[in-house]
Amino acid sequence: MLNVGTQNNMETSLFNDSFLVSNISHMDNLIDDVDNSSHSGNNEMKEKLQALQSIFFFIQYFILPFFLVTGFFGNMLTIATMASRRFQHLTSRYILIFLAISDTVLLLLQPFNKLWVIKLFGGIDLRALSTSACKVFFVIFRSAKMTSSWLVVMLCFERFVAVVFPLKAKTILRKRFIFPAIAADYIFMFIYNGIWSFSSGIVDGKCKPDLPSTAHSIFVILGCSFYSFIPTCLLLIFTPMIITRLIKQRNIRLQLSRAASGLKKKNPWGALANNHSKNDDEMLRASVMVLGVMIAYIVLIIPITTVHVYSFLIGVSAFDVNSYGFFVYREIAQMLEQINYAVNFFFYILCSRTFRERVKEFFWFDKCTRGSDGVSSSSGSPGTKNTVSNTQST
């Protein structure tokens, strides 16, 4: 027989064990509830992200091909137009030709970075066919980006010299200076990105350009500086000077125009002043065209630069789906970047009459128009020659 104390101790022990088991069971239930809640929250967020992806993928089914086709043919027309004899007097035409080449390369390569394009190929990343292919892809992709940025800077500098120092423009803006500058741009960027290719590789069947390392972090900072920060700072310095000078020239041109209208009937100097005013008009249009290219670059390129900087600072890949807000901002930034590489042709069309005429000739519009007016398409008129000579600044 057990005594009363022993019996009480056993009852207390059994009570404590039962209480402990009950608490453990309750804790397990709580943990299961938290896990289920967390898992449910993750599934809900994942479903929202997938729905958002579907929306952006649907939009890009139309936007990406549209700007790809529009930008490709626009850049091809730009190259063909600027290579024609009508623009052989322009030193800036070489900058515009190589700018169109870099932009075209980017338009052709950019779709391969899209998740929905990879899904179209059954989830196969064509960039990841081999490690060498992955590295070469991003060397060309990054170099095209950076050379495009610095070609815009060269175009800005050319317009800056032409507007602010018109008397020295012929001395400074020569082919022997333009060609080495363009060559240096391409050589430096390809060498830099060739070295940077150490950070590109294949992970889980996907080509990644940002394999983490200390050296990669340094190259990201320098790459963003070469691609956006330094060019944007230079454009922000030159652009206000160009605009200020153009405003002053506009006021002077208005005064000359008023004077020419009064002197035209009295002496031949009025016609000379009127011709000078026409040349100033063409100079203004050419400058407006370049300003449009520069402002478009600043507005459309800054967002994608911030994507790369932000992804670098938080330690995630810029090409992966990391969060809801980041995905939305990145997709919008990439759309704006694509617009930048497709829009320059339209600035040329809007601001240069000579460019429009040359494009019309490619499509036989000009010959058809002159033929319908009873004018032979093979014979040039003095008015046409004067128009060409008066639009040298465009």
C-alpha positions in Angstrom: 0.0 0.0 0.0 1.3 3.5 -0.8 1.1 6.1 1.8 -0.9 9.3 1.4 2.2 11.5 0.6 3.4 9.2 -2.1 0.0 9.0 -3.6 -0.3 12.9 -3.6 3.1 13.2 -5.2 2.2 10.7 -7.9 -1.1 12.6 -8.6 0.8 15.9 -8.7 3.4 14.4 -11.1 0.6 13.0 -13.3 -1.1 16.4 -13.3 2.1 18.3 -14.2 2.9 15.8 -17.0 -0.7 16.1 -18.3 -0.4 19.9 -18.2 3.0 19.8 -19.9 1.7 17.6 -22.6 -1.3 19.8 -23.0 0.9 22.9 -23.3 3.2 21.2 -25.8 0.1 20.2 -27.9 -1.2 23.7 -27.7 2.2 25.1 -28.8 2.3 22.7 -31.7 -1.1 23.8 -32.8 -0.1 27.5 -32.6 3.1 26.8 -34.6 1.0 24.9 -37.2 -1.4 27.8 -37.3 1.4 30.3 -37.8 3.0 28.1 -40.4 -0.3 27.7 -42.2 -1.0 31.4 -42.0 2.5 32.3 -43.3 2.2 29.7 -46.1 -1.2 31.0 -47.0 0.2 34.6 -47.0 3.1 33.6 -49.3 0.7 31.7 -51.6 -1.6 34.8 -51.7 1.4 37.1 -52.5 2.7 34.7 -55.1 -0.8 34.5 -56.8 -0.9 38.3 -56.9 2.6 38.5 -58.4 1.7 35.9 -61.0 -1.5 37.8 -61.9 0.5 41.0 -62.2 3.1 39.2 -64.4 0.3 38.1 -66.7 -0.9 41.7 -67.1 2.5 43.0 -67.9 3.2 40.1 -70.2 0.0 40.8 -72.1 0.9 44.4 -72.5 4.4 43.6 -73.7 3.0 41.2 -76.3 2.0 44.3 -78.2 4.4 47.0 -77.0 7.7 45.1 -77.4 7.1 44.0 -81.0 5.7 47.4 -81.9 8.8 49.4 -80.7 11.1 46.6 -82.0 9.7 46.9 -85.5 9.3 50.7 -85.4 12.7 51.3 -83.9 14.5 48.8 -86.3 13.1 50.3 -89.5 13.4 53.8 -88.2 17.1 53.3 -87.4 17.7 51.6 -90.7 16.2 54.6 -92.5 18.3 56.9 -90.4 21.5 55.0 -91.4 20.5 55.0 -95.1 19.5 58.7 -95.0 22.6 59.9 -93.2 24.8 57.9 -95.5 23.4 59.6 -98.6 25.2 62.4 -100.5 22.8 65.0 -99.4 24.2 64.8 -95.8 27.8 64.3 -96.7 28.7 67.8 -95.5 27.6 67.0 -92.0 30.2 65.8 -89.5 27.5 64.9 -87.0 26.0 62.3 -89.5 28.6 59.8 -88.4 27.5 60.2 -84.8 23.9 59.7 -85.8 24.8 56.6 -87.9 26.6 54.9 -85.1 23.9 55.9 -82.6 21.4 54.2 -84.8 23.6 51.1 -85.0 23.9 50.9 -81.2 20.2 51.5 -80.6 19.3 48.8 -83.2 21.6 46.2 -81.4 19.9 47.0 -78.1 16.4 46.7 -79.6 17.3 43.2 -81.0 18.9 41.9 -77.8 16.5 43.3 -75.2 13.7 40.8 -75.8 15.9 38.0 -74.7 16.0 39.5 -71.2 12.2 39.3 -70.9 10.7 36.5 -68.8 7.7 36.1 -71.1 10.0 35.6 -74.1 11.9 32.8 -72.3 8.5 31.2 -71.6 7.6 31.4 -75.3 10.6 29.2 -75.9 9.4 26.6 -73.4 11.3 28.0 -70.5 14.6 27.7 -72.4 16.9 30.7 -72.0 18.6 31.1 -75.3 21.3 33.2 -73.7 22.3 30.2 -71.6 23.1 27.8 -74.4 26.7 27.9 -73.1 28.7 30.0 -70.6 30.6 31.7 -73.5 27.3 32.6 -75.2 26.0 34.1 -71.9 29.2 36.2 -71.4 29.3 37.4 -75.1 25.6 38.3 -74.9 26.0 40.7 -72.0 29.3 42.1 -73.3 27.5 43.2 -76.5 24.4 44.2 -74.6 26.2 46.4 -72.1 28.6 47.9 -74.7 25.7 48.9 -76.9 24.0 50.6 -74.0 27.1 52.5 -73.0 28.2 53.5 -76.5 24.7 54.8 -77.2 24.9 57.0 -74.1 28.3 58.6 -75.1 27.2 59.0 -78.7 24.4 61.2 -77.4 27.0 63.2 -75.4 29.0 63.6 -78.6 25.9 64.8 -80.4 25.2 67.3 -77.6 28.8 68.6 -77.7 28.6 69.0 -81.4 25.5 71.1 -81.1 27.0 73.0 -78.2 30.0 74.0 -80.3 27.8 74.8 -83.3 25.5 77.1 -81.3 27.8 78.7 -78.7 31.0 78.9 -80.8 29.7 79.1 -84.4 32.9 80.7 -85.8 35.1 77.9 -84.4 32.7 75.0 -85.3 34.4 74.2 -88.6 37.8 74.1 -86.9 36.7 71.9 -84.0 34.1 69.7 -85.6 36.1 67.8 -88.2 36.1 64.2 -89.4 39.6 63.7 -88.0 38.3 64.4 -84.5 34.9 62.7 -84.8 36.1 59.3 -86.0 38.8 58.8 -83.3 36.2 59.9 -80.6 33.7 57.3 -81.9 36.3 54.6 -82.2 37.6 55.3 -78.6 34.0 55.0 -77.4 33.5 51.6 -78.8 37.0 50.3 -78.0 36.9 51.4 -74.3 33.3 50.1 -73.7 34.0 46.7 -75.2 37.2 46.3 -73.3 35.5 47.3 -70.0 32.6 45.0 -70.5 34.8 42.2 -71.7 36.6 42.4 -68.3 33.2 42.6 -66.5 32.1 39.4 -68.2 33.6 37.5 -65.2 30.3 38.2 -63.4 28.1 36.6 -66.1 27.3 32.9 -65.9 24.6 30.2 -65.9 22.6 29.4 -62.8 19.8 26.9 -62.9 19.6 27.1 -66.6 19.4 30.9 -66.7 22.0 33.3 -67.9 22.8 35.7 -65.0 24.8 38.9 -65.5 25.2 39.7 -61.8 26.9 36.8 -60.0 27.8 38.2 -56.6 31.3 39.2 -55.8 33.3 42.2 -54.5 34.7 42.9 -57.9 31.2 42.8 -59.4 30.0 45.5 -56.9 32.8 47.8 -58.1 32.0 47.2 -61.7 28.3 47.9 -61.1 29.1 51.3 -59.7 31.5 52.1 -62.6 29.1 50.7 -65.1 26.2 52.8 -64.0 28.5 55.8 -64.0 29.6 55.2 -67.6 26.0 54.3 -68.7 24.0 57.0 -67.1 25.4 59.2 -64.3 28.4 60.8 -66.1 26.5 61.3 -69.5 23.5 62.7 -67.7 25.6 65.2 -65.8 27.3 66.3 -69.0 24.0 66.7 -70.7 22.6 68.7 -67.8 25.6 71.1 -68.2 25.5 71.5 -71.9 21.7 71.6 -72.5 20.9 74.7 -70.5 23.8 76.6 -72.3 22.4 75.5 -75.7 18.8 76.6 -74.8 20.0 79.9 -73.4 22.0 80.6 -76.5 19.1 79.6 -78.8 16.8 82.0 -77.0 19.3 84.9 -77.6 19.7 83.9 -81.2 15.9 83.8 -81.6 15.6 87.4 -80.3 18.3 88.5 -82.7 16.6 86.6 -85.6 13.3 88.3 -84.9 15.0 91.7 -85.0 16.8 90.8 -88.3 13.5 89.6 -89.7 11.8 92.9 -88.9 14.7 94.8 -90.4 14.7 92.6 -93.5 11.0 93.1 -94.2 11.6 96.9 -94.1 14.8 96.8 -96.2 13.9 94.2 -98.7 12.1 96.7 -101.0 14.8 99.5 -100.6 18.1 97.7 -101.2 19.6 94.2 -101.9 20.8 93.9 -98.3 17.3 92.9 -97.3 17.4 89.7 -99.3 20.8 88.9 -97.7 19.3 89.4 -94.2 16.3 87.2 -95.2 18.6 84.4 -96.4 20.6 84.7 -93.1 17.3 84.3 -91.2 16.5 81.1 -93.1 19.9 79.7 -92.2 19.2 80.5 -88.6 15.9 78.8 -88.8 17.5 75.6 -90.0 20.1 75.9 -87.2 17.3 76.3 -84.7 15.5 73.2 -86.0 18.7 71.1 -85.9 19.3 72.2 -82.3 15.7 71.4 -81.3 16.1 68.0 -82.8 19.3 67.3 -80.8 17.7 68.8 -77.7 14.8 66.3 -78.1 17.2 63.4 -78.3 19.0 64.6 -75.2 15.9 65.2 -73.1 14.4 61.9 -74.2 17.6 60.2 -73.1 17.6 61.8 -69.6 13.9 61.1 -69.0 13.8 57.5 -70.4 17.2 56.2 -69.2 17.3 57.4 -65.5 14.5 54.9 -64.4 16.4 51.8 -65.6 19.6 53.1 -64.0 17.8 53.4 -60.6 16.6 49.8 -61.1 20.2 48.5 -61.3 21.4 50.7 -58.4 18.5 49.7 -56.1 19.0 46.0 -56.9 22.7 46.3 -56.2 22.1 48.1 -52.9 19.6 45.5 -51.6 21.6 42.6 -53.0 19.1 41.1 -55.5 19.2 40.4 -59.2 17.7 43.1 -61.4 16.4 40.5 -63.8 14.5 38.3 -61.3 11.0 38.7 -59.8 12.0 39.9 -56.2 8.9 41.8 -55.0 5.6 43.3 -56.1 6.7 46.9 -56.3 10.2 46.2 -57.7 8.7 44.1 -60.5 6.2 46.9 -61.5 8.9 49.6 -61.5 11.4 47.4 -63.4 8.9 46.5 -66.1 7.9 50.2 -66.6 11.6 51.3 -66.6 12.4 48.7 -69.3 9.5 49.9 -71.4 10.8 53.5 -71.2 14.3 52.3 -72.0 13.1 50.5 -75.1 11.2 53.7 -76.2 14.4 55.7 -76.0 16.1 53.4 -78.5 13.2 53.6 -81.0 12.2 57.3 -80.8 15.2 59.2 -82.3 14.0 58.7 -85.9 10.8 60.6 -85.2 12.8 63.6 -83.8 14.7 63.7 -87.1 11.5 63.5 -89.1 9.8 66.3 -87.1 12.8 68.7 -87.1 14.6 68.3 -90.4 13.0 69.1 -93.7 15.9 67.7 -95.6 15.7 64.4 -93.7 11.9 64.2 -94.5 12.6 64.8 -98.2 15.3 62.1 -98.3 13.0 59.6 -96.6 10.2 60.4 -99.1 12.6 59.7 -101.9 13.3 56.2 -100.4 9.6 55.5 -100.7 9.2 57.2 -104.1 6.7 59.7 -102.6 8.8 62.6 -103.8 9.0 61.3 -107.4 5.3 60.5 -107.5 4.4 64.0 -106.3 6.6 65.7 -108.8 5.4 63.4 -111.5 1.8 64.3 -110.8 2.6 68.0 -111.0 4.1 67.5 -114.5 7.7 67.8 -113.4 10.3 65.3 -114.4 11.7 63.3 -111.5 15.1 63.1 -113.1 15.7 66.8 -113.4 16.5 68.9 -110.4 15.2 72.5 -110.0 17.1 75.4 -108.7 14.7 75.7 -105.8 15.6 72.2 -104.7 19.3 72.9 -104.8 18.7 76.1 -102.7 16.7 74.1 -100.2 19.6 71.6 -99.8 22.2 74.3 -99.4 20.0 76.1 -96.9 19.6 73.0 -94.7 23.2 72.2 -94.2 22.9 72.7 -90.5 20.3 69.9 -90.2 
